[in-house]
């Protein structure tokens, strides 16, 4: 079965850093676009970041630009999200996603509904 497993979430104080990891299993994801969405209680799921299969193109949501950085290690089928300068409003469940279509930043920023493979999520809590 195709599966994505997130790790690295936890509790951190405002201004701190975390690195999330997403490991893929069941098939090779080297040519899949991968990325992250997040969802806070009572909020709509929000685009965070995405990266194409060759790691030559990335997109980051407006609310995280300059603070979060996405990267991937295709040989390990793993994508990372380095989160610096965390704010309380970053508190959310963070979901890893993989999709076989070429990365289209317009689609990823507009909606998550067409994306195919999702992880179970990892909780990030940022305290004041």
C-alpha positions as CSV (number, residue, x, y, z in Angstrom):
1,X,0.0,0.0,0.0
2,X,1.1,3.5,-0.7
3,X,1.7,5.3,2.6
4,X,3.1,8.6,3.8
5,X,4.2,8.9,7.5
6,X,4.9,12.3,9.0
7,X,7.1,12.9,12.0
8,X,8.8,15.7,13.9
9,X,5.9,17.6,15.3
10,X,5.7,18.6,18.9
11,X,5.4,21.6,21.2
12,X,7.7,24.6,20.8
13,X,7.8,28.1,22.1
14,X,7.2,31.1,19.8
15,X,10.4,31.9,17.8
16,X,11.6,28.3,17.9
17,X,12.2,25.8,15.1
18,X,11.1,22.4,14.1
19,X,11.8,20.1,11.2
20,X,9.0,17.9,9.9
21,X,9.8,14.7,7.9
22,X,7.5,12.8,5.6
23,X,8.6,9.3,4.5
24,X,7.0,7.5,1.6
25,X,6.6,3.8,1.3
26,X,4.9,1.3,-1.0
27,X,6.2,2.8,-4.2
28,X,8.7,5.2,-5.6
29,X,7.8,8.9,-5.2
30,X,10.8,10.3,-7.0
31,X,8.7,11.7,-9.8
32,X,5.8,12.9,-7.6
33,X,5.2,16.4,-6.5
34,X,5.2,16.5,-2.7
35,X,4.3,19.1,-0.1
36,X,2.5,20.1,3.0
37,X,-0.9,21.4,4.1
38,X,-2.0,22.3,7.6
39,X,-5.3,22.6,9.4
40,X,-6.0,24.3,12.7
41,X,-9.2,23.6,14.7
42,X,-12.2,25.4,13.1
43,X,-10.1,26.5,10.1
44,X,-9.9,25.5,6.5
45,X,-7.1,23.3,5.3
46,X,-4.3,25.7,4.2
47,X,-1.5,25.3,1.7
48,X,2.0,25.4,3.3
49,X,4.6,24.4,0.7
50,X,5.3,22.1,-2.3
51,X,8.2,20.8,-4.3
52,X,8.5,19.2,-7.7
53,X,10.2,15.8,-8.4
54,X,13.5,17.3,-9.4
55,X,13.7,19.8,-6.5
56,X,14.1,22.6,-9.0
57,X,10.9,24.4,-8.1
58,X,9.2,25.2,-4.9
59,X,6.2,27.1,-3.7
60,X,5.5,28.4,-0.2
61,X,2.2,29.8,1.2
62,X,2.1,33.5,1.8
63,X,1.8,33.1,5.6
64,X,5.0,31.0,5.8
65,X,7.3,32.6,3.2
66,X,10.7,33.5,4.7
67,X,10.2,31.2,7.7
68,X,9.5,27.7,6.3
69,X,11.6,25.9,3.7
70,X,10.6,22.7,1.9
71,X,13.2,20.2,0.6
72,X,13.3,16.6,-0.5
73,X,15.7,13.6,-0.7
74,X,14.4,11.7,-3.7
75,X,16.7,8.7,-3.0
76,X,15.0,8.3,0.4
77,X,11.5,9.2,-0.8
78,X,11.4,11.8,1.9
79,X,10.3,15.4,2.0
80,X,11.2,17.8,4.8
81,X,9.7,21.1,6.1
82,X,12.1,23.3,8.1
83,X,10.1,25.7,10.2
84,X,11.8,28.6,11.7
85,X,10.5,31.6,13.6
86,X,7.4,29.7,14.6
87,X,4.3,31.7,15.7
88,X,1.3,30.7,17.8
89,X,-0.8,30.9,14.6
90,X,1.3,28.1,13.1
91,X,-0.3,25.7,15.5
92,X,-2.1,23.1,13.4
93,X,-2.0,19.5,12.3
94,X,0.5,19.3,9.4
95,X,-0.3,16.9,6.6
96,X,2.2,15.6,4.0
97,X,0.8,15.0,0.5
98,X,2.1,13.4,-2.7
99,X,0.7,13.7,-6.2
100,X,1.7,12.2,-9.5
101,X,0.9,15.2,-11.6
102,X,3.6,17.8,-12.4
103,X,3.6,20.4,-9.7
104,X,1.2,23.2,-10.5
105,X,1.5,26.0,-7.9
106,X,-1.8,27.5,-8.9
107,X,-3.7,24.3,-8.1
108,X,-1.9,23.6,-4.9
109,X,-2.5,27.1,-3.6
110,X,-6.1,27.0,-4.6
111,X,-7.3,23.6,-3.4
112,X,-6.2,20.3,-1.8
113,X,-9.1,18.3,-3.1
114,X,-7.5,16.9,-6.2
115,X,-4.3,15.7,-4.5
116,X,-4.1,12.0,-4.2
117,X,-2.0,10.6,-1.3
118,X,-2.1,12.0,2.2
119,X,-0.3,11.2,5.4
120,X,-2.0,10.9,8.8
121,X,-0.7,14.3,10.1
122,X,1.6,15.5,12.8
123,X,0.6,18.0,15.4
124,X,2.6,21.2,15.8
125,X,1.8,23.4,18.8
126,X,3.5,26.8,19.3
127,X,3.1,28.4,22.7
128,X,3.4,32.1,23.4
